[in-house]
Amino acid sequence: MLAQLFAISSASLGAMFAIFTKRGLAGSNTISGLFVSTIVMTLGFWIFAVPSLLTTRLTPLAILAFIADGVVSTVFARLFMFIAFGRVGTSVAMSVVGSQPLFSALFAVTFLHERLTIPLLAGTVFIVLGIAILSEGNQRQDWRKRDLIFPMSAAILFGLASVLKKMGLNEVGSPIVGSAINTGAAFLVIMVYLLFTRKKSVIKLGRGNVRDFSLAGMFQIAMIFTSFGAIWLGNVVEVVPLINTSPLFTVFFSYFLLREIERVTIRILAGAVLIVLGAAFVVL
């Protein structure tokens, strides 16, 4: 039960991360958002992780798994997701990225030899359908079908990252250490990219952008920590679908924080009901 609570907490925090990222992107760009939020995440995790790093015995497999997770999820999956927001819109992007549980389950069954039961499969399907309905209807579909490659790539990479987290945590039972290595690796990758490609000039930030991206980074610190905890305590095929209920919380928070651009409709409520139903199947 504790794993499920961590997973649901991660979902709500992920919703806040999405809201403030969306606000920060106004007048800025993807690389700027990735840069600021990753700096905040790296500083936050390393400050909290120093005592644990001094006492935790890291294995080579754990280090490699956490580094790979940082590159896969914190850099490339988020990059594809941010691009998707601009190409197909937030609603469509969230819908497609919401298919992550299917990829997580596929990778977990293949590499971790976890069991994919009928209730878990049914829950995953309901959650994906709910997210699809939830994300439909309040976004103009003026995008090209080939642009769906960006949110789909993010979904696949997030699914793979869940397995990498589990591999690392099986070796070292410390979510905060794993998070520190994850974000540290991501920060180095982004800095190397900016330095060696000489694209520092693409960073475009105003005071409001820095504030919103920084808050997004803080929310993601808590989101990553709780997702690590959920995956550590539970099975990937059980907790990842719950983690992926962020759109349900996004609807609630958007009503208060993004009221001028988001509205609650019958379609959105129907999607929320399906997500809750799917989550109930997962925890059976």
Secondary structure, DSSP 4 states (H G I P E B T S, - for coil): -HHHHHHHHHHHHHHHHHHHHHHHTTTS-HHHHHHHHHHHHHHHHHHHHHHHHHH----HHHHHHHHHHIIIIIIIIHHHHHHHHHHT-HHHHHHHHTTHHHHHHHHIIIII-----HHHHHHHHHHHHHHHHHTSSSS---S-GGGGHHHHHHHHHHHHHHHHHHHHHHH---HHHHHHHHHHHHHHHHHHHHHHTT-GGG----HHHHHHHHHHHHHHHHHHHHHHHHHHHS-HHHHHHHHTTHHHHHHHHHHHHSTTT----HHHHHHHHHHHHHHHHHT-
